[in-house]
Amino acid sequence: TTVAGSAGCAVADAGAAPFQGSPSVEITRPAEGAEVREAIQLRGTVDSKGGALVIRVLQDGLEVANRVIDEQCRGRFAATIPVPRTLTGEAVVEVIAPGVAGSPSASAERTITIAE
């Protein structure tokens, strides 16, 4: 289990070939529509040149929590985001990966329900 508020990712090896192509990001956990309580256990994969991943939790279009994984992420990532005590109902989790050589960034979203 990842500690509340923690985050991390697989980092590209120093000898790895440079990433070519458009970045992509996929959320593998939580499932779409999942119900969570005290913390969002987020897992996924990212293909990019490396760089910080930005994770945002939105409710009604407003950012209510966030996390930045400030490493050269390439491969799997994980984050545990504490849910603000006053937050209940539907929320969107968004993960944003950096763009490559002028290409736009990539993002993925999941809609979840924050239980009381």
C-alpha positions in Angstrom: 0.0 0.0 0.0 1.3 3.4 -0.9 1.4 5.9 2.1 -1.2 8.7 2.0 0.2 11.7 0.2 3.0 9.7 -1.5 3.7 9.4 -5.2 6.3 7.8 -7.4 7.1 6.3 -10.8 9.4 4.2 -12.8 12.3 6.3 -14.0 13.9 5.8 -17.4 17.3 4.1 -17.2 20.3 6.4 -17.9 21.1 4.3 -21.0 17.6 4.0 -22.3 16.9 5.1 -25.8 15.3 8.5 -26.1 11.5 8.4 -26.3 10.2 9.0 -29.8 6.6 9.7 -30.7 3.6 11.3 -29.0 3.2 10.9 -25.2 0.5 8.8 -23.7 -0.9 8.2 -20.3 -3.3 5.6 -19.0 -5.0 5.3 -15.6 -5.4 1.6 -14.5 -6.7 2.2 -11.0 -9.2 3.3 -9.7 -11.8 1.9 -12.1 -14.2 4.3 -13.8 -17.1 5.0 -11.4 -15.3 3.6 -8.4 -16.3 4.7 -4.9 -13.4 5.9 -2.7 -13.3 7.2 0.9 -10.3 8.6 2.6 -7.7 8.4 -0.2 -7.5 7.9 -3.9 -5.2 5.0 -4.8 -4.0 6.0 -8.3 -2.0 3.7 -10.6 -1.2 3.9 -14.3 1.4 4.0 -17.0 3.0 6.8 -19.0 5.1 6.9 -22.2 6.8 10.2 -22.7 10.3 11.8 -22.8 10.1 11.9 -19.0 9.2 14.8 -16.8 6.8 15.7 -14.1 3.3 14.1 -14.1 0.6 16.4 -12.9 -2.4 14.8 -11.1 -5.5 16.8 -10.4 -8.7 16.1 -8.6 -11.6 18.2 -9.9 -15.2 18.7 -8.7 -17.6 20.8 -10.7 -14.6 22.0 -12.7 -12.6 23.3 -9.7 -9.3 21.7 -8.6 -9.8 20.4 -5.1 -6.6 18.4 -4.7 -3.4 17.8 -6.7 -0.1 16.0 -6.7 3.0 16.4 -8.9 5.4 13.5 -9.5 8.5 15.5 -10.2 10.7 12.8 -11.7 11.6 11.6 -15.2 8.6 9.2 -15.3 8.5 6.6 -17.9 6.5 3.4 -17.4 4.4 2.8 -14.3 3.4 5.4 -11.7 1.5 5.4 -8.4 0.1 8.0 -6.1 -2.1 8.1 -3.0 -4.0 11.4 -2.8 -5.8 12.1 0.5 -9.4 13.1 0.0 -10.3 16.5 1.5 -12.6 16.0 4.5 -15.4 18.1 3.0 -15.3 16.5 -0.4 -18.2 14.1 -1.3 -19.9 13.2 -4.5 -18.7 12.8 -8.1 -15.1 13.9 -8.9 -12.7 13.6 -11.8 -9.1 12.5 -11.5 -6.9 13.8 -14.3 -3.3 12.8 -15.0 -1.2 15.0 -17.4 2.1 13.9 -19.0 4.5 16.4 -20.6 4.6 16.8 -24.4 7.6 15.9 -26.6 9.5 18.3 -28.9 6.6 20.7 -29.4 3.9 18.0 -29.4 1.0 18.6 -26.9 0.8 16.9 -23.6 -1.2 13.8 -23.0 -3.9 13.3 -20.4 -6.3 10.7 -19.0 -9.3 11.1 -16.8 -11.4 8.9 -14.5 -14.7 9.8 -12.9 -15.0 8.5 -9.3 -17.4 8.9 -6.4 -16.2 10.2 -3.1 -18.2 8.5 -0.4 -19.1 10.2 2.9 
